[in-house]
């Protein structure tokens, strides 16, 4: 086939356009073959240079070669060489924007892949500077540089660039892309915890989105983006009851999008040639925020249902789509469902899902960097559940080394404090740890337990309500106020059964047994004792199953990337005594 292409090109030597188109056609044929014949595609494109082509053809061919090599081979040095030539030559050719800026865009991606971020930034800045008369590319390059700053955790620079993009889009008459820039900025402001700036920005975005009239799918995708940020904003503040109307709107919106057909009519304004996410990805994202809501509200069966649906859809998408965001969605879903399993007393399943997260992180260094602290935190929670307190402490200590996120830091420290309390002989460590929780970080360390109960009940935070009730019940029991203790423990048990939270059920049933015995209610005491025995047996069986898994050895991993292979062990090495 390649020989045939060369023969035809010799015949076309006197007609440059014809031989170029012939080689290009063969190159594309080889590239799109099943399976792709990349070597032959590259040969065809390289053959173009034998004919001493004019600059426009030379630059475009370098771009095509660089792109093929970058996307389909591991020869990144050769890809870089071709892309650099395309970028250099295209700057000398007037009105050659597409080749020029595509070369800059792909070359900067390649630099980032090679950890040459300091080479990517000036390249993108120059391309942005000279692209102001080309709205599509100017906006695209601004998004790309903002994303690069975001990956580097430089959210201030990223926000500044998105603000510049929003103003540019307004000037060129693209309210759609202006909304995309502003919503992206809102997302970063939420990540930065600049909540005072988020509210007015979301208000402005809401007005722009509702007033924009255009392609129905684009409009609905803007609404999904806007509503996802609103829901996240509410959940961040623990307002799971207040968020329900927004969440319902979001779910209706994604249903509307799924019924719409993609409109192939291109927008008249080139600055509008963007979309936020494919609708299939948006669907998974809506499942994800629904799972987040269900987890916070304590509707764990609902969280399980939506996680199953989302993971099933993700598996289908990943067979056809290698987008990194799908793996990110998968890890976040697994992180939530692992917490769900630990609460509901399914430690063995939780451990296997922790292992799945490890495998996903092995495939992507960036994913591991972003989720290593969460992974060690989950292992720490698992260690507590199987009474491996030394390992729990080591896991939480590893997580603390790896995070700079204030809420996650506080969550880890709080769980580490619970480890010290349960060990019983770590008073000094506990006090030292509590001193590290800085009130300046807006962490409410002086809340009273009744106030916690009032707040959690007002926002339907069922797990927090159940935990507060049973703890108050325990306090009243110790104080000898059995009637008041009963008033707390009975609803705690009812709520824990509804979630269902195995630890609170175990704790509540033990208290009910002792309470009824103290009150002389022999039958009720016997019934509570039987319940406690049943919960204990369930937890014991799950405990043995979890500790017998080869994945249990993950509790010893505290440094470096996740272990590739996990060796089996002979059986459980810990006791359930403290849980019973």
N, C-alpha and C positions, 0 to 999 in steps of 0.2 A: 504493500500500500504506500509506503514512504517513497519507494523508487518511482511509482506511478506519479506521485505528487511532484517529485523533482523533474521528471520528464515533461510534465505539463508546464512547469514553470519555465523551463528552457524555451519552450515554444512561445511563451508570453514575454520573453525578455525585452521585446521592443514596446511592450504595453505595460508600464509599471503597475497601473491600477489592477490589471487583470491578474498578473502573477501574484501580486500581494493578496488579492481576494481569494485566489486559489489556495495559497498556503494557509491563509487564515481559516478558510473553510475546512481544509484537512485537519488543521490543529484543533478546531472546535469539534470536529467529528471524533477525533481520538480522545479528546478531553471528556466528551459526553458519552463515550462508549460504555457498555456494561460488561465487564468492569472497565474503568477508565484506562486508557493507554497513555499514561502521562509522559513516558520516555519519548514516544513517537510525536506527541503533541509538542514537546520541547524542541525536538529535532526540526519540526516544520517551522516553528517560530524562529529558531536560530538561523535557518536557511535564508530568512528575509535579509539578514545582514550581508549575505554574499552578493546581493544585487546593488549594494551601495544606495540604499533608499534615501529619499529626501528626509529632512529633519522630522517632519510630522509623523511619517511612518516609522522612522527609527525610534522616536520617543515612545510612540504608542506600543511598538513591539517590545521595547524594554519593560514597559509597564505590564504588558500581558505576560511576559516571561516571569517577571518578578512575582506577579500575583499567583501564577500557576505553581511556581516553585515554593512560595510561602504557604499556600493553602494545601498543597498535595504532596510535598516532599519534606525531608528534614534538612535539605541543603540550604540553610538560612543565610550562609555567607554569600552564596551565588545569588540568591533572591535579593539580598540587600544590595549587591553590586548593580543588578539590573534596575532596581527601584531608584537608587541614587542617580544613575544615568538618566532615567526617565524624568526625574525631578529637575536635574540640571539642564537637560536639553529643552524640556518643555517651557522653561522660563525664558528661553530665547525665541520662542515661537509666539507671535501675536495671536490672541483670541483662541487659546488652547487650554481653556480653564479646566475642562473635565479631566484631561490627562494629568495636568499639572497638580491639581488638588487631590485627585485619587491617589497619585503616586505619593504625595506627602502624607496622606491619611494611612495608607497601608504601610509605608516605611516607618511611620511613628509607632504603629502597632507592633511591627517587627522589633524595633528598638526596645519596646517595653517587654516583649517576650524574652529578649536577650538581657534583661535587667539593665538596659542602657537608658534609663529614664531621663538622665541629664542630656542625652542627645535628642530624645523625642520632644522635650518641651520647647527648645528654641526653634526646632523645625515647625512645630504646630503654630508657635507664635508668629513666625514669618509668614506662614501660609494664611493665617487669620488676617494679618496686616494687609496682604495683597489681594485678599478675596472679597473686599467690601462691596465691589460692584457685582458680585455673583452671590445673590442671597442664599441659594440652597447650600452651596459649599461653605459660605461664611458661617451659617448657623450650624451646619454639621461639624465643622472643625471646632467651633466654640463648645459644642456638646462633648466632643472627643477630649479636648483639653480639660474641661471641667471633670469628666470622668477620671482622667489620669490623676488630677489633684485629689479626687475623692478616694481613689485606691491608695494614695499615699497618706491618707488621713488628714490632708490639708483642706479641711472643709471651708475655711474662710476664703481661700483663693478660689475654690470651686464655686462658692456662693457668689462671689464678685463677678466671675465670668458668666454665670447664669443670669445675673442681673443685667450685665452688658448685652447678653443675647436677647433678653426680654425687651429691652429698650430698642435694640436694632430691629427686632421683629415688628414692634409697634410702628416704627418709622417706615418700614417697607410695606406696611398694611397687612401684616399677617397676625390677626388676633389668635388664630389657632396655635401657631408656633409660639407666640407670646405666652399663651396659657401653658404650653409644655415647659417652657423655660421657668416660669414662675412656680409651677407645681413641683418641678425638679428642685428648685431652690427651697420650697417649703419642706420637701422630704429631707434635705440636708439640715435645715434649721431644726427639724424634729430630732435628727440624729445628734445635733450639737446641744440639744436641750434649751435652745433659745425660744422658749415658749411665748415670751412677750412679743416676739416678731412673727411667730407662726400665725396667731389669730388674725391680725389685720391682713396678712398675705392670703390666707385661705378665704377670707371674706371677699377680697378682690378677685381671687380666682373663681369663686362661686358665681360672681356677677358676670365675668368674662365668658365662662362656660355656658351659662344659661342664655346669654345674649347672642352667642355665636351661631350663625346659621350656615350650615355647609353639609358635607358628606355625613349621613346619619351614623355610620360606623365610627368615623373620626369624632363626632360629637359625643357619642355614647362612651367611647374610650376615654375622652377627657373627663366625663362624669365619673367613670370608674376610678381613674387616677385620683380625682378630687375626693371622692367618697372613701377610698382606701386610706388617704391621709387623714380625713376626718375621723374615721373609725379608729385608726392607730393612735391619734391624738387623745381620744376619749379613753382607750384602753390603757394608754401610758399613765393616765391619771387615775386608773382604777375605777372608772365610771361605767361599769358594765351594764347597769340598768339604763342610764341616760343615753347610751350609744345605740340602743335597740332600734329606734326609728331610722338612724343612718345606716345601720347594718341591713335592715329590711330594704331600704332604697337601693343599696349596693347589690343585694341579691336579685332584686327585680331588674336592675340595670343590666346585669350579666345575662339574665334570661332574654332580655330584649336583644342584646348583641348576638346571641347564639341563633336568633331567628333571622337576622339580617344577612343579605348576600353581599359579598365584597363588590364594591363598585369600582370598575376598572377605569372609569373616566378620571383622567389626571386633573388635579387642581390647576386653576388658571394662574395662581401665584406660585412660583417655584419655591418660595420659602415655606409653603404648606406641604411639601413632599416628605413628610415625616409621619411615623406612627409610634406610639408609645410601646406597646407590646402586641404580639399576635393575640387574637381573641382566645385561642386555646391556652396561652400562658396566663391571660387575665382570669380565665375560669379557675385555674389552679390557685392563683393568688387570692381569689375571693373565698375559695375553700379554706385557704390558709388563715385568713383573718377571722373566718367563722370558727375555726378550731381554736384560735387564740382567745376569742370571746367565750367559747364554751368552757375552755380550761379555767379562765379567770372566774367565770360564774359558778364553776363547780358542776357543770353538766357533762360529766365525763363520758357517759354513753354516747351522747351527741358528738362529743369531740372525737371519739373512736369512729363513729359512722362517717363523719366528714373526712377524717384522715384516710380511711380506707378508700373512699371515692377519689380523693386527691392523688394518693399514691398509685392507684390503678391507672388513672389518666396520665400520670407522669411516666409510668413504665411504657405506655403506648407512645407518648410523645418522644421519649428518649430513643426509641427504635429508629426514628426518622430525623431527629433534631439533636445536634450535639451542643446546643446553646448552654453555656456555663450556668445561666440563671436557673435552669431546671434542676441541676444538682444542688444549688443553694436552696431552692424551694424544698427539695427532698430532705435535706439535712434539717432544716427548720421544722418541718412536719415531724420528722423522727424525734427531734429533741422534745417536742411537745408530747408526743404519744408515749415516750419513755417515762416522762414525769407522770403521765396518766397511769401507766402500768404500775409504777412504784406506789402510787396512792391506792390503787385498787387491789394491791396484793399480788401482782403478777411479775415477780422479780426475774424469773427465768426468761420470760419473753422480753422484758426490759433489757436484760443483759445481751440477748441476741440482737436486739435493735441497736444497742450501743456499739456492738461489733460492726453492724451495717454502716453506722456513721463513720467508724474508723476506716472501713474499706473505701467509702466515698472520699474521705480526706486523704487517703493514700494516693488516690488518682489525681488529686489537685492540690498542689502546695498552697495556692492562694486560699482555697476553701479551708485547709487545715489552719492556716494563719488566722483566719477570721473566726474559726469555731473551736480552736484548741482549748481555750479557757472554759467554754461551755461543756466540752467533752469531759474534761477533768472534773468539772462540777457535777455532771451527771454520774460519773463513776463514784464521786464522793457520796452522793445521795444513795447510790446502790450499796456502797460499803456500810453506811449507817443502817440500811434496811436489813443487812445480813450480819450486823453486829461486829464488823471488822473496823474497830475504831481507829487503830493505828494507821490503817490504809486510808480511811476516810480523811484523817488529818493530813496525810501526805498528798492526797488528791486535791484537797482544798488549798493546801499551800502551793501546789503546782499551778492551780487555777489563778490564785492571787498574783503569782509572778507573771502571768500571761495576759492579764486584763488591765485596761486603763478606764474601762467603762464603769461609771460611778455606781449605777444601780446593781450591776452584776457583782461588783466588788462588795457592796453592802450585803447582798444576798449570800455571797460566799462566806463572809465574815460571820453573819448571823448563824449559818449552819455550822461553821467551825465552833462557834460559841456553844451550840447545842451538843457538839461532840465533847467539849470540855465538861459541860454540866453532867452528861451521862457517864463520863469516866469517874466523876466523883472526887478525884484528888487533884484537880487542876485549877484550884481557885485563883492562884496568882496569874496563871496564863489567861484565865477568863477575864480577870480585871484588866490586865494589860491589853487584851484584845478589845474590850469595850471602850477603853480610852482612845483607841485608834479611830472609832466611829466619830467623825467630826460633825457636830451639829450644823456647821456652816454649809454643809452639803444638802441642807433641807431634809435631812432624815429625821423623822419625828420620834426621837428616842425617849421623850417624856410623856407619851400617851398613856393614859390609864386604860386598864383592861375593859372597863365598862364603856369607855369612849370608843375603843376599838370595836366592841360588839355593836354599838349604836351605828357607827360609820359603815361597817360591813353589812349589817342588816339593811340599811337604807339603800345600798347599791347592789343588793342580791349577791354578795360575795359569799356563796354558801359554804365553801371550805373554811374560810376565815371565821365565819359565824360559828360553824360547828366546833372549830378548835377553841375559839374564845369561850363558848358555852361550857365545853367539857373542862377547860382549865379553871374557869370560875367555879364550876361544880366541885372540882377537886379541892380548891381553896376552901370553899364553904364546908366541905366534908371534914377537912383537917381542923377547921375552926369549931367543929361540933354543931354547925347549923344545918342539920340534916334536911329539914323541909326546903330551905332555900337551895341546897345542893341538888335535891331531887328536881326542883323547878328548872334547873339548868341542864342536868344530865339527860333527862327524858327527851327534850327537844334536840339535844346534841345527838343522841342516838338516832332519832327519826331523820334528822338532816343527813347524818353520816350514812345511813342506809340508802337514802335517796341518791347520794353522789355516785357510787358508794366509796367511802373512805375506810379501808380496813383497819388502819391504825386507830382512828377515832372510835370505830365500833369496838375494837378490842379494849381500849381504854374505858369507854363508856360502860361496856358490859361488866368490867371488873368493878367499877364504881357502883353500878346498880346492884351488883351482888352484895357488896359490903354495906351499902346504904340500906337495902331491904333487910339484911341480917340485923343491922343496928336498930331498925324500926320494928323488928319482930314480924316482918312479912315473909314467913317461911316459904310459901309457894312462889312468890315473886323472886325471892332470893335464889331458889332452886332453878327457876326459869332463866334468870340472868347468868347463873353459873353454867348452865347448859349452853347458852349462847356464847359465853366466853370460851368454853371448851371447844365449841365448833370453830370459832374464829382462830383459836390457837392451833388447832389441827390443820386448818387450811394454810395458815402461814408457815407452819412447820414443814408440811409437804412441799410447798413452793420453795422454802428456804433450802431444803435438801436438793431439790431439782436444780436450783440456780447454782449452788456451790459445786455440784457435780459436773457442770458444763466446762469444757475447755476454756470458754470465754471468761470464766471466773478469774483466770490468771491476769486479766487486764488490770485488776486492782493493784498490781505491782508496778505497772507502767506509769512513771511520773516525769520522764524526760524524753525529748526528741520526738520524732514522728511516731505514729502508732505502729506497733509491731506487725510485721507482715503475716507471721504464722503464730498461732496460739497453741501451745502444747496442752494435751489433756492431763488431768490429774486424777488421783485415786478416789476422791470423794470429798465431802464437806469437811472443812477444817475449823469451822466456827460453830458456836452454840447459839441457840435461840433463847437462852435463859433470860436475858434482860428484857426481851420483848414479851415474855409470858408473865 
